[in-house]
């Protein structure tokens, strides 16, 4: 039972972090006039921009 509680907590934390990252990406994409998908493709094509 404790193992399940621990796994559920980890899942909840990871999900919350992913949602925050998605929201941030959406806001950035909106500000630069791109869709989230377009922004991700641009970032994947230019990984040095993240440094």
GULUMDREN-974244 format. One line per 5 residues: number of its first residue (from 0); for each residue y, x, z negated of N, C-alpha, C. Coordinates in Angstrom, 2 decimals, always signed. Each point is the difference from the previous one (the first is absolute). Layout:
<rs>
NUM = Y:X:Z:Y:X:Z:Y:X:Z  ...;
</rs>
This chain:
<rs>
0 = -1.20:+0.83:+0.00:+1.20:-0.83:+0.00:+1.25:+0.86:+0.00  +0.03:+1.04:-0.81:+1.19:+0.85:-0.06:+0.23:+0.72:+1.32  -1.11:+0.34:+0.67:+0.13:+0.65:+1.30:+0.71:-0.93:+0.97  -0.36:-1.27:+0.02:+0.64:-0.97:+0.88:+1.48:-0.15:-0.33  +0.34:-0.02:-1.27:+1.40:-0.12:-0.41:+0.78:+1.21:+0.49;
5 = -0.57:+1.18:-0.13:+0.65:+1.21:+0.46:+0.20:+0.00:+1.51  -1.02:-0.42:+0.72:+0.11:-0.07:+1.46:+1.02:-1.03:+0.43  +0.04:-1.12:-0.69:+0.99:-1.03:+0.31:+1.41:+0.51:-0.24  +0.20:+0.77:-1.05:+1.32:+0.56:-0.30:+0.42:+0.98:+1.08  -0.92:+0.85:+0.41:+0.30:+0.97:+1.07:+0.34:-0.74:+1.29;
10 = -0.79:-1.02:+0.33:+0.26:-0.78:+1.20:+1.38:-0.65:-0.06  +0.35:-0.57:-1.14:+1.30:-0.65:-0.16:+1.13:+1.00:+0.17  -0.14:+1.18:-0.59:+1.05:+1.01:+0.12:+0.14:+0.49:+1.43  -1.11:+0.24:+0.67:+0.04:+0.46:+1.39:+0.58:-1.07:+0.92  -0.36:-1.25:-0.24:+0.53:-1.09:+0.80:+1.50:-0.12:-0.18;
15 = +0.47:+0.10:-1.24:+1.43:-0.09:-0.27:+0.75:+1.14:+0.69  -0.54:+1.20:-0.05:+0.64:+1.14:+0.65:+0.05:-0.20:+1.51  -1.08:-0.49:+0.58:-0.03:-0.24:+1.45:+1.02:-1.06:+0.40  +0.15:-1.03:-0.80:+0.99:-1.04:+0.29:+1.41:+0.56:-0.06  +0.27:+0.86:-0.96:+1.33:+0.63:-0.09:+0.27:+0.86:+1.22;
20 = -1.00:+0.78:+0.42:+0.15:+0.85:+1.18:+0.24:-0.83:+1.25  -0.73:-1.11:+0.14:+0.19:-0.87:+1.16:+1.39:-0.62:+0.01  +0.48:-0.39:-1.16:+1.34:-0.57:-0.10:+1.05:+1.04:+0.38  -0.17:+1.22:-0.48:+0.92:+1.08:+0.34:-0.01:+0.26:+1.50  -1.18:+0.08:+0.60:-0.09:+0.20:+1.45:+0.67:-1.14:+0.76;
25 = -0.19:-1.22:-0.45:+0.62:-1.15:+0.65:+1.52:+0.09:-0.07  +0.52:+0.39:-1.13:+1.46:+0.12:-0.17:+0.57:+1.10:+0.88  -0.69:+1.13:+0.05:+0.46:+1.11:+0.84:-0.04:-0.42:+1.47  -1.09:-0.61:+0.42:-0.14:-0.44:+1.39:+1.11:-0.97:+0.37  +0.30:-0.93:-0.89:+1.05:-0.97:+0.26:+1.35:+0.69:+0.18;
30 = +0.27:+0.99:-0.83:+1.29:+0.70:+0.07:+0.17:+0.80:+1.28  -1.10:+0.51:+0.55:+0.10:+0.80:+1.22:-0.33:-0.82:+1.25  -0.23:-1.29:-0.16:-0.22:-0.88:+1.13:-1.37:+0.09:+0.64  -1.00:+0.33:-0.78:-1.37:+0.08:+0.50:-0.88:-0.98:-0.75  -1.16:-0.28:+0.58:-1.01:-0.73:-0.76:-0.70:+1.01:-0.91;
35 = -0.72:-0.48:-0.97:-0.73:+0.91:-0.88:-1.01:+0.81:+0.80  -0.67:-0.63:+0.95:-0.97:+0.70:+0.84:+0.65:+1.10:+0.82  +1.17:-0.30:+0.56:+0.72:+1.02:+0.78:+0.41:+1.17:-0.87  +0.46:-0.30:-1.21:+0.39:+1.07:-0.93:-1.19:+0.87:-0.35  -1.14:-0.62:-0.28:-1.20:+0.77:-0.34:-0.44:+0.88:+1.16;
40 = +0.04:-0.53:+1.22:-0.37:+0.81:+1.18:+0.95:+1.17:+0.15  +1.28:-0.24:-0.24:+1.00:+1.07:+0.10:-0.26:+1.08:-1.05  -0.31:-0.42:-1.21:-0.28:+0.96:-1.07:-1.29:+0.77:+0.27  -1.01:-0.67:+0.54:-1.26:+0.67:+0.32:+0.21:+1.03:+1.10  +0.89:-0.30:+0.94:+0.28:+0.92:+1.09:+0.88:+1.17:-0.39;
45 = +0.70:-0.14:-1.13:+0.91:+1.04:-0.48:-0.22:+0.25:-1.49  -1.15:+0.54:-0.39:-0.31:+0.15:-1.43:+0.97:+0.93:-0.73  +0.66:+0.91:+0.72:+0.94:+0.91:-0.66:+1.23:-0.72:-0.54  +0.29:-1.19:+0.51:+1.17:-0.74:-0.45:-0.13:-0.40:-1.48  -1.23:-0.07:-0.49:-0.24:-0.40:-1.38:+0.18:+1.14:-0.99;
50 = +0.17:+1.21:+0.50:+0.13:+1.16:-0.90:+1.41:+0.16:-0.49;
</rs>
